[in-house]
């Protein structure tokens, strides 16, 4: 658990944005067969994107 938390606190905003785009891209391909996983991946991608934007503007 500590490794996961330290990854998100130490990662650059650009890396977090890339991860969120990758998750959203993967979610797009599994939209039809697995709608609940699709919604979960989109939500996680959105939250990562918002976290990266907040982290970027807090550094400046």
C-alpha positions in Angstrom: 0.0 0.0 0.0 2.9 2.4 0.8 4.4 1.8 -2.6 1.2 2.7 -4.4 0.8 5.9 -2.3 4.4 6.9 -2.8 4.1 6.4 -6.6 1.2 8.8 -6.8 2.9 11.4 -4.5 6.2 11.2 -6.3 5.0 10.9 -9.9 5.1 13.9 -12.2 1.8 15.4 -13.4 2.7 14.4 -17.0 3.1 10.8 -16.0 -0.2 10.8 -14.2 -2.0 12.4 -17.3 -0.5 9.7 -19.5 -1.7 7.0 -17.2 -5.2 8.5 -17.2 -5.3 8.6 -21.0 -4.1 5.0 -21.2 -6.8 3.9 -18.8 -9.5 5.8 -20.7 -8.3 4.3 -24.0 -8.4 0.8 -22.6 -11.9 1.5 -21.2 -13.1 2.6 -24.7 -12.3 -0.9 -26.1 -14.2 -2.8 -23.4 -17.3 -0.6 -23.4 -19.7 -3.1 -24.9 -18.8 -6.4 -23.3 -18.1 -5.1 -19.7 -20.0 -1.9 -19.0 -19.3 -1.8 -15.2 -15.5 -2.1 -15.7 -15.8 0.5 -18.4 -17.3 3.0 -16.0 -14.8 2.2 -13.3 -11.8 2.7 -15.6 -13.2 6.0 -16.9 -13.8 7.2 -13.4 -10.3 6.3 -12.3 -8.9 7.9 -15.4 -10.8 11.1 -14.7 -9.7 11.2 -11.0 -6.1 10.7 -12.0 -6.4 13.5 -14.5 -7.9 15.9 -12.0 -5.3 14.9 -9.4 -2.5 15.6 -12.0 -3.9 19.0 -12.8 -4.2 20.0 -9.2 -0.7 18.7 -8.5 0.6 20.7 -11.5 -0.9 24.0 -10.4 0.1 23.5 -6.7 3.8 23.3 -7.8 3.7 26.7 -9.5 
